[in-house]
Amino acid sequence: MGRTYLVEEGVGQYLAELSTGAKAYVTGLLIGQCSPQRDYVIRAVRTPPREQLQDSSPPSLASLDEEWITTHASQVSRMLPGGLLVLGVFMILTPELSKEGQNALRRLIFSVEKSLSKRRLWKPVEEEVTDRAALQICSATKKVVCRTYDGQDPKSSAKPADWKYQSALSASWLALGCTVNVNIHIPLLATSPNHDLEKNTKNGLNRWSKQIEDSVFLINGQVKDDDTELLEGQKKLRGSTQSSTQFSDVKVLTQLCQGSSPRSTATVQVCSGSINLRGAVKCRAYIHNNRPRVKEAIQALKRDIINTLSDRCEILFEDLILNEGPQKKSFEREYHVLPQRLFVPVAGSSVMLSDYKFRDEASGEIQERFVELLDQAVEAEDLHVAEDVSTVDICPAPDNLDGIQHTQLTKATLLLKLQQNMGVVVAAAVAVLASIFSFNYFSD
């Protein structure tokens, strides 16, 4: 039996409007949330138009710009808070292209999923839903055909899926929010070619993401069992279809030490500098209100914590490449400000979308980005900046690096030897104390 997609009614109206256009085909993304029982689609977003040379040949899906659509999916995924993801791809086309449509959708599904998977620092769980929707709509007959493919298996075949519209689908979804204090120190290895800041930063964030995965999450001050219902013991909202949110405040307790073994091995690395990420980031996740489990909610929030820091570091490095070029010869101390997170409400929904803003960026630029990427007009007063400034401090090693390295190596060697010979030291101390005690006893 195939999956069921519950779809916001507004999505149906949006797709109907797109189908009235004169184009041979229109592509776009489906945005929503997966759950073990069913999936929820709360938005559809058409692919932004790209300026191309006029082509007088008959319309064909062979000219489909797969790279452009995949890039759009990557940009949109940055604007989604925890719990939301790109659920699939849609295509509205004329009857003449309907036979080509399913093969084109299949290619897009795997291309988009492969691109998004590469950027993720979190690991999928065993029960992860990997089915992705391929929605095909005929612009003439308005017939809707929904199929799914396993996004992690390129050899998977299409499976039928149910596509059902529902009003006020996300009007009373549950929200979880937290503030995470970040203080990440990332060493830059001397062996790293050209001080590859982006690669080193990603490696450092990968280690930090494992700490977040292993953290303890307090929901409204309580530790809850994974399989309990999130709303257990709380009154549920009834009789209202208006946008309303039940918000849970979450505290994140990060473990001080990693690993279950009490013994550890010290590693000495020669470094040419370091990267320091500091600040407090605002994180938010949304979860459906159909008896959600604590496990689902915490997982969504964990992924938002990891994604929001990783995404804004990516945005910063993209900005640096645009302003300074991909090849930077000198390696001097640099101080950068990470883009701040902002949230924007969605009409008729309790869910808010997200974006990132540099300090010198005007509100008009943010509004244009929402129109281009999410096909949504946003008022300037609806842009809510959620946090203070977070920084990136890139520190090169001092000039007397050799002397410092020698000192650090000496200290590290002494510490290692002290650890290795701790038993001998303790035994010697015990022997000395025993001899003193014996001497005093016989003297008396």
N, C-alpha and C positions, 0 to 999 in steps of 0.2 A: 504493500500500500504506500502511495506517495505522500509527500509532505503537504501540509495545509498552510496556506498563506492568508492571514487575516490582514486586510488592507484598509487603510484610512480612506474614507469616501473622497476626501479632497484629492487623493492621488488619482482616482478614476476621472475626476473632472479635469485635472491637469493633463492626463494622457489624452483625453478626448479633445482638448484644445489643440494639442500638438498634432493630432491626426488630421486636422482640418487644413494643415499647411499644404503648399504646392510641391514640397520636396518629395523625391522618390523614396527617401528613407530618412528616419530620424533615430538616433541612438541616445542612450542615457543610462543612468545608474539607478538602482533601487536601494534605498537606505532603510535600515530597520534593525531588528533584534532577533537573534535566534533563541529558541528555548527547546528543551527536550521534546515537548509535545507538538509545538507548532512554531511558525515564524511570524513576525509582525513587520509589516511594511508601512512606515509612517511618512515617507517622502519618496518622490521620484524627481530626478534632476537630469535635464537634457544635456548632451555634450555641447560645450560652447562652440560656436561656429569658428572655423579657421579660414583665413583668407587664402584662396587658391586661385590658380589661373583658370579661366573659363574653358570648359571642355565641351565640345559639341558632340561627342560620342554618346550613344544611348546610355542611360543610367545603369550602373552595375555595382554590385557589392564588392567587386574586385578592387575598386578604388577606396574601400573603407580604410581610414587612417587608424590602424590599430594602436600605434604608438601614442597618438594624440589622445585617444580614449583612455589608454592606460595611465598616461600622465595626469589626466583629469581625475581619475579615480584616486591616485596618490595624493593629489592636492585636497580633494574632498575628505579623504580619510583623516587628515590633520584637523579638520573642522568638526569632527564628531566626538562628543564626550564619551565617557565610559559606558558600555552597554550597547552603543550603536556601531554599526559597521556597514560596509558595502555588501549587501545581500545578493546582488546579482546585476544583470544587465537587461535592458529592454530595447526593443527595436520596433518601430512603427514603419511599415513599408507598403508599397502598392502590391496588388495581386500578382503582377508580373514578376516580382522579386521574391515571392513567398517561398519558392522552392530553395532559393539560395539562403534564405534567412536563417534557418536553423543551423546550418554549417557555420555561418558567420558568427552567430551567437555563441556557438560552442567554442570557437577560437577566442572570442573576446573573454568568455568566462575564465578560461585557463590563463590567458595573458594577464588579466587584471589580478587574479588570485596569486599568481606567481610573483608579480610586482609587489603586492601588498605584503606577502609573506616574507619577502627579503628584508623588509624594513622593521619587522617586529622583533623586539628584544625579549618578549615573554614567550614561554613555551606553551603550546596547546595542551589541554588536559585530555585524559583518555576518552571521556565522553563528549568531546568537542563535536559540534555539528559542522560538518564540512560540505554539506549540500549547498549549491548556489543556484539561484533562479535564472532561467532564461525565458524572458517574456516576449512573445511575438504578437503584434496587433496588426490586423489588416486595416489600412486607412480607408478602404472602400466599404467593406462589410462590417467593420468594427469587431470582428471576431477575435477573441483573446485565447491564446494557447500558452499555457505555462508548463514548462518542464524543468527538471533539475539535473545537475551534474555534480558528481563528487569533485570538488575543487582541488583535492589533493591526489586525485587519480586521473591522469590524462587519458587513460584507456577506458574510463567509465562510460557507460551508455546512458542515454537520456531516460529519465523516469517521469511519468505524468505527475502533476501536482494540482491541487485545488487552489483557486484564486477567488477569495470571498471578500466583498467589501463590507465595512462596518463603520458606523458613525461614532465619532468621539472616541476613537480607538485608544489614543494616548492622552486623553484629557485628564486622567487622574493616575498617571504613572507615578511610581515612587522614586524619590531622589535621595542620594547619599552624597555627602560632601565632607571634605577634610582639607586641612592645611598641612603640608609636609615640609618640614625644615630640611633644607639640603645643604650639605657641606661635604663635597666630594673632592678628594685629592687624587689626581691621576698623574702618575709619573710618566715622563717622556723618555723612553729608552734612548741611549746614545746610538744604538744600532738602527734606530728607526730612520729610514731614508728621508731626507729633506724635512725632518720634523713634521711628519704626517699628522697634523693636529686632529683632523676629522677621524682618521682611523683610530688613533690613540684614545680620543674621546669616546668613540663608540665602544671600544674594548672596556674602558673604565665604567661606562654606563651599563654595560652588560654584567659586570661584577656587581654593581650597585643594584641592578634589577633583581638579582638573586636574593639580596637582602630584603627587598620589598616583598618578594614572593614568600619568604620565610617569616615575615613580620606577623605580629598579633594585632587583630583589628577589634576595637571596642565599639560596638554600635550603641549609641546613647548611653555610654558608660558601662556596657555589659558585654561579656564574652558569650556568644551564642553558638550552639551546636550547628554544624554545617547543614544538616538535613532538616532543621526546624524551619517553619515558615517565618519569613521576615516580619510579618505583621502579627505574629503570635502574641497574644496578650494586649494588642492594641485595637482600638475601635476603627473599623473601616468606614470609609466615606460611602454614603448611600444617597440615592435619589438626586444626584447632581451630575449633569453632563458638561458643566462648565469646567474650564481649565483650573485644576486645583492640584496641589502637590502635598504629599506627606513627606516631610524631610527628616532624614536621620543624620545626626551629627556623628562622625566617626573619628576616633583617635587611632593613630598608627604607632605601635610600639615596635621599634626595630631592635633586633637582638644585637648585643654588643660583640659577641664572638660567633664565628661561623664554624660549622663542622661539629660532629659528635665526638671526635677523638680528643682526649685531653692533651695528647702529644702533637706538636707541630714542628715543621722544619722551616728554619729561617732561610730566606733567599736574599742574596746580595745582588743588586742590579746597578750597573753604571748608568746614570741618567744625565740627560742634557738639560733638564728643566722639568717643569710640572704645569699642569692645568688645574685650577681650582674653581669649582662651581659652588656658588653660595647664594642662598636666598630662601624664600618661603613661597612654595607654589600652591595654588588653589586647584583642587581636583574635584571632579564631580562625575557621578554615574547615575544612570536611570535604569529602572527595571520595571517590567510589565506588572500589572496588578492582579494577575491570575495565579494567586497562591504561590508567589515566588519564594524560593528557598534562600536561606542565608548564604549558602555556598555560591549561588549565582550572583548575588549582589556584591559580595566581597570580591569575587573574581573580576567583575566589571570595574570596580573601583581600583583594584590593583593594576589592571591594564591601563586605566586612565592615568594613574600616577607615573607609570613607566613611559607611556606614550607622550605625555605632555612635556616631559623634560627632554626626551629624545627628539621630538618634533621641533621644539624651539632651538635646540642645538643645530639641527639640520638647517633650519631657516637662517640661523646666524651665519653658518659657513657658506650657504648659498649667497647671502648678502655680501660676505667678505670676498668671495670669488668675483662677484659682479663689480665690486668697487676696487679691488686690489689685484685681480687677475689670479689664475690658478697657480702660477709659479711665483713664490715669494722667496727672494734670495736671502734676505736678512732674517735673523731670529732675535727679535728684541722683546722686551717686556711689553705686553699689551693688556689693555683693560677694556672689556666689552660688556655691554648691557644686553642681557637676553630679552627677546620680545616678551611683553606682558600679555597675559591671557585675558580675554574678554568673552562675555557670553551675550547671546542675542535670543530673545524669545521667539517661539514659533506660534503663529496664530492658531488658536483652537487646540493647543497642546500644552501639557505641563513641561514638555521637554524644551531645553534650550540648546542651541548650537554654539559652537566655539570658534574663536579665531585668535590670532596673535598680532600684536601691534608694537612696532618700534616707537621710541619716544618722539622721533621727528616725523612720524607718519600722521598725516591729517585724517580726520574722520571720513572725509570724502573718498580717500583711497580704500578704506575698509569697506565702505558702502559699495563701491564699484566692484570689489572682490566678491562680495556676497551675490551681487547680480550676475557676475560672470561665471562663478563656480557653482553656486547653488540656485541660481535663477530666482533669487528672493530679494525684493526691495526692502531695505532696512532704514529706519529713521535714525538720525544722529543721536537722539535722546535714548534710543534703545540699545546703544552700545555701552555695556556695563563692564568697565575695567575692574577685574576682580582682585588684583594683588599689587603689592609694591614691587620695586625693582629687584631683579635677580641678576647676578653678575658672573662673568667668566674672566678669570685672571690667569693669563698665560705668562709664566715666569721662566726665563732662561737661567741656566746655572751661572754663578759668578765666574769672574776671570780666573781665580785660583782654584779651578775645578779639580785639578790633579791633587792638590794638597788636601782638599776637602774629601775627595774620594778615598785618599789614603787613610785619612782619619776615620772615615765611616767604615772602611774595610777593617781597620784595626779594631774598632769598637765591636763590629759585628763578629770578628773572629774571637775576641775575648768573651763575648756573650755566649757564643756557641760552645766554646771550651768550658765556660763556667757551667752551662746547662749539662754538658756531657759528663762533667766531673763532679756534679753536685753530690752524688752519692759518696764519693771519696772525701769531699770536704766535710760532709755531715759526719761520716764515720770518724774522721780525724778529730773533729770537735768533741764527739762523744768520748773518744779515747783520752783526750786531754782532761776533760771534766772528770772522768773516772779515776785518772791518776791523781788529780788534786784531791778528790774525795778520799781516796785511799791513803794519801799522805797525811791528811788532817786526822783521819780516824786513828792511825797508828801513833801519831804524835800525841794525841790525847791519852 
